[in-house]
Amino acid sequence: MTNIDPIALHKTLSTQFSIKQIQALCVEMKIDYENLGSAGKSGKTRELVQFTQRRGRLDELTVHVYNQLEQMSQQETTAVNDNKNK
């Protein structure tokens, strides 16, 4: 991937993901969530983006975020369809 906007990635993480989802993302990427520094969801997501950027892993983070968003979208669609069929 190229031309990843770290600010947009941070915004997506901080608005679309829960703390638990961010923690799970860190586990998947073998990143210690507790060592990211900062406090609160916005601070942790900012640190996560900066951490991966410094280590040349921003593409990897972006792929994980994209995959998780797709999965969340599919779950939402399934839930909506299940409610329509009731």
Phi and psi in degrees as GROMACS dihedral restraints (atoms count N, CA, C in turn):
[ dihedral_restraints ]
;  ai    aj    ak    al  type     phi  dphi    fc
    3     4     5     6     1  -137.8    20    10
    4     5     6     7     1   165.6    20    10
    6     7     8     9     1    54.6    20    10
    7     8     9    10     1    46.8    20    10
    9    10    11    12     1   -81.0    20    10
   10    11    12    13     1   130.1    20    10
   12    13    14    15     1   -91.3    20    10
   13    14    15    16     1   104.7    20    10
   15    16    17    18     1   -60.4    20    10
   16    17    18    19     1   -31.5    20    10
   18    19    20    21     1   -68.0    20    10
   19    20    21    22     1   -43.3    20    10
   21    22    23    24     1   -66.4    20    10
   22    23    24    25     1   -37.3    20    10
   24    25    26    27     1   -65.0    20    10
   25    26    27    28     1   -43.5    20    10
   27    28    29    30     1   -60.4    20    10
   28    29    30    31     1   -44.4    20    10
   30    31    32    33     1   -62.0    20    10
   31    32    33    34     1   -43.0    20    10
   33    34    35    36     1   -61.7    20    10
   34    35    36    37     1   -47.6    20    10
   36    37    38    39     1   -60.9    20    10
   37    38    39    40     1   -44.5    20    10
   39    40    41    42     1   -76.0    20    10
   40    41    42    43     1   -21.2    20    10
   42    43    44    45     1  -103.0    20    10
   43    44    45    46     1   -28.2    20    10
   45    46    47    48     1  -102.4    20    10
   46    47    48    49     1   -14.3    20    10
   48    49    50    51     1  -115.3    20    10
   49    50    51    52     1   144.0    20    10
   51    52    53    54     1   -84.1    20    10
   52    53    54    55     1   167.7    20    10
   54    55    56    57     1   -58.1    20    10
   55    56    57    58     1   -43.1    20    10
   57    58    59    60     1   -62.1    20    10
   58    59    60    61     1   -39.1    20    10
   60    61    62    63     1   -67.4    20    10
   61    62    63    64     1   -37.3    20    10
   63    64    65    66     1   -67.7    20    10
   64    65    66    67     1   -41.0    20    10
   66    67    68    69     1   -62.1    20    10
   67    68    69    70     1   -43.0    20    10
   69    70    71    72     1   -63.7    20    10
   70    71    72    73     1   -39.0    20    10
   72    73    74    75     1   -60.5    20    10
   73    74    75    76     1   -43.4    20    10
   75    76    77    78     1   -62.1    20    10
   76    77    78    79     1   -41.5    20    10
   78    79    80    81     1   -61.2    20    10
   79    80    81    82     1   -46.7    20    10
   81    82    83    84     1   -57.1    20    10
   82    83    84    85     1   -37.6    20    10
   84    85    86    87     1   -92.4    20    10
   85    86    87    88     1     2.6    20    10
   87    88    89    90     1    58.0    20    10
   88    89    90    91     1    47.1    20    10
   90    91    92    93     1  -116.7    20    10
   91    92    93    94     1   130.7    20    10
   93    94    95    96     1   -76.2    20    10
   94    95    96    97     1   105.8    20    10
   96    97    98    99     1   -56.1    20    10
   97    98    99   100     1   -42.7    20    10
   99   100   101   102     1   -65.2    20    10
  100   101   102   103     1   -27.9    20    10
  102   103   104   105     1   -87.6    20    10
  103   104   105   106     1     3.7    20    10
  105   106   107   108     1   -70.6    20    10
  106   107   108   109     1   -18.2    20    10
  108   109   110   111     1    78.4    20    10
  109   110   111   112     1  -180.0    20    10
  111   112   113   114     1    63.7    20    10
  112   113   114   115     1   170.7    20    10
  114   115   116   117     1  -132.0    20    10
  115   116   117   118     1   156.9    20    10
  117   118   119   120     1    79.0    20    10
  118   119   120   121     1   163.0    20    10
  120   121   122   123     1   -63.4    20    10
  121   122   123   124     1   -45.8    20    10
  123   124   125   126     1   -63.0    20    10
  124   125   126   127     1   -42.5    20    10
  126   127   128   129     1   -65.1    20    10
  127   128   129   130     1   -43.7    20    10
  129   130   131   132     1   -63.9    20    10
  130   131   132   133     1   -41.9    20    10
  132   133   134   135     1   -67.7    20    10
  133   134   135   136     1   -38.0    20    10
  135   136   137   138     1   -61.2    20    10
  136   137   138   139     1   -45.6    20    10
  138   139   140   141     1   -64.1    20    10
  139   140   141   142     1   -38.0    20    10
  141   142   143   144     1   -62.6    20    10
  142   143   144   145     1   -45.5    20    10
  144   145   146   147     1   -63.2    20    10
  145   146   147   148     1   -45.5    20    10
  147   148   149   150     1   -65.7    20    10
  148   149   150   151     1   -39.9    20    10
  150   151   152   153     1   -59.5    20    10
  151   152   153   154     1   -49.0    20    10
  153   154   155   156     1   -69.2    20    10
  154   155   156   157     1   -33.0    20    10
  156   157   158   159     1   -65.1    20    10
  157   158   159   160     1   -44.8    20    10
  159   160   161   162     1   -64.1    20    10
  160   161   162   163     1   -28.8    20    10
  162   163   164   165     1  -100.6    20    10
  163   164   165   166     1    10.7    20    10
  165   166   167   168     1    68.7    20    10
  166   167   168   169     1    28.2    20    10
  168   169   170   171     1  -116.3    20    10
  169   170   171   172     1    17.0    20    10
  171   172   173   174     1   -63.5    20    10
  172   173   174   175     1   -37.8    20    10
  174   175   176   177     1   -59.9    20    10
  175   176   177   178     1   -44.1    20    10
  177   178   179   180     1   -62.0    20    10
  178   179   180   181     1   -44.4    20    10
  180   181   182   183     1   -60.2    20    10
  181   182   183   184     1   -43.7    20    10
  183   184   185   186     1   -60.9    20    10
  184   185   186   187     1   -41.6    20    10
  186   187   188   189     1   -62.9    20    10
  187   188   189   190     1   -44.7    20    10
  189   190   191   192     1   -61.6    20    10
  190   191   192   193     1   -43.8    20    10
  192   193   194   195     1   -63.4    20    10
  193   194   195   196     1   -46.7    20    10
  195   196   197   198     1   -58.9    20    10
  196   197   198   199     1   -46.8    20    10
  198   199   200   201     1   -62.5    20    10
  199   200   201   202     1   -41.1    20    10
  201   202   203   204     1   -66.6    20    10
  202   203   204   205     1   -40.8    20    10
  204   205   206   207     1   -63.4    20    10
  205   206   207   208     1   -39.4    20    10
  207   208   209   210     1   -63.1    20    10
  208   209   210   211     1   -43.6    20    10
  210   211   212   213     1   -63.7    20    10
  211   212   213   214     1   -42.4    20    10
  213   214   215   216     1   -62.8    20    10
  214   215   216   217     1   -40.0    20    10
  216   217   218   219     1   -64.8    20    10
  217   218   219   220     1   -41.5    20    10
  219   220   221   222     1   -65.1    20    10
  220   221   222   223     1   -40.4    20    10
  222   223   224   225     1   -64.6    20    10
  223   224   225   226     1   -40.0    20    10
  225   226   227   228     1   -65.2    20    10
  226   227   228   229     1   -42.6    20    10
  228   229   230   231     1   -62.5    20    10
  229   230   231   232     1   -42.1    20    10
  231   232   233   234     1   -63.1    20    10
  232   233   234   235     1   -42.8    20    10
  234   235   236   237     1   -63.6    20    10
  235   236   237   238     1   -41.9    20    10
  237   238   239   240     1   -63.9    20    10
  238   239   240   241     1   -45.5    20    10
  240   241   242   243     1   -64.3    20    10
  241   242   243   244     1   -38.0    20    10
  243   244   245   246     1   -63.8    20    10
  244   245   246   247     1   -39.7    20    10
  246   247   248   249     1   -68.1    20    10
  247   248   249   250     1   -33.5    20    10
  249   250   251   252     1   -68.3    20    10
  250   251   252   253     1   -31.5    20    10
  252   253   254   255     1   -83.8    20    10
  253   254   255   256     1    -1.0    20    10
